[in-house]
């Protein structure tokens, strides 16, 4: 047993230090990024925010709206050939969607079948809760061998060594985060995790040193947290709870005491396992929770609010573009990041 005593930080532990700026308006900030990926050699341009592959978020209707802002959506693992065939606008959004799979053989075969039908889709998201197994690295290698020109997203991990391992195994983009999500209970159930901002900083440094990229996955509660993710060096920031509860997610509206709510749940929750796999296996426990969140209407206003917050962050630190934000970032450690007097 050993204890690491180096300070590790979450988004709530810091604020941006404001700096003198030459920007005259938030509208002058450029949020567009262009990336060329390590192995696939594909180029992508857009606003690097990613919808998580969760029920109610990783949906085609969400992807359609996010694609208008050139954002990416990782579709849920349930998006197979039949489901994609029914969606008539697929070719208009394919550049901004990722097919999601786990590491079971049947999921790999489903991917093969889907890409045979829709070969123009560029992104593959290999998604597991624990990216620290040798089997996971081997699986990434097999997918890379099969699809050398596809851009592979893989995770999740939270440390530099495993970020390097996944990149060297064939991942173009490493997904970073264990347990920070709003409906994730991994830290409670297992005691495993890593403060998200520190994970982003360390993993970004490791990935960039090898010419790869990272997605900061989870832990964002507000637009300021999204900006902090980018400030910490993330190339993309993935959102789940912040994009949940909208019409486009397709969830059932529940009316309680005159208010409208939509159910939202973690991908490893008992609810998700019952819905997609017939329940939890005897050797497993739930690592997610189910909650009712307030119905939020159309997703466009939420997107505009997030983008407005990021632009404002850039103006406060003197960054003319999102690309420059991490270079302009100085974080200040705080014990309280905002006044919550009127927040219930």
Buried (B, 14 or more C-beta within 10 A) or exposed (E): EEEEEEEBBBBBBBBBEEEEBEBEEBEEBBBEBEBEBBBBEBEBEBBBBBBBBBBBBBBBBBBBBBBEBBBBBBBBBBBBBEEBEEBEEBEEBBBBBBBBBBBEEEBBEBBEEBBEEBEEBBBBBBBBBBBBEEEBBEBBBEBBEEBEEBBBBBBBBBBBEBBBBBBEBBBBBBBBBBBBBBBBBBBEBBEBBBBBBBBBBBBBBBBBEBEBBBBBBBBBEBBBBBBBBBBBBBBBBBBBBBBBBBBBBEBEEEEEEEEBBBBBBBBBBBBBBEEEEEEBEEEEEBBBBBBBBEBBEEBBEBBEEBBEBBBBBBBBBBBBBBBBBBEBBEBEEEEEBEEEEEEE
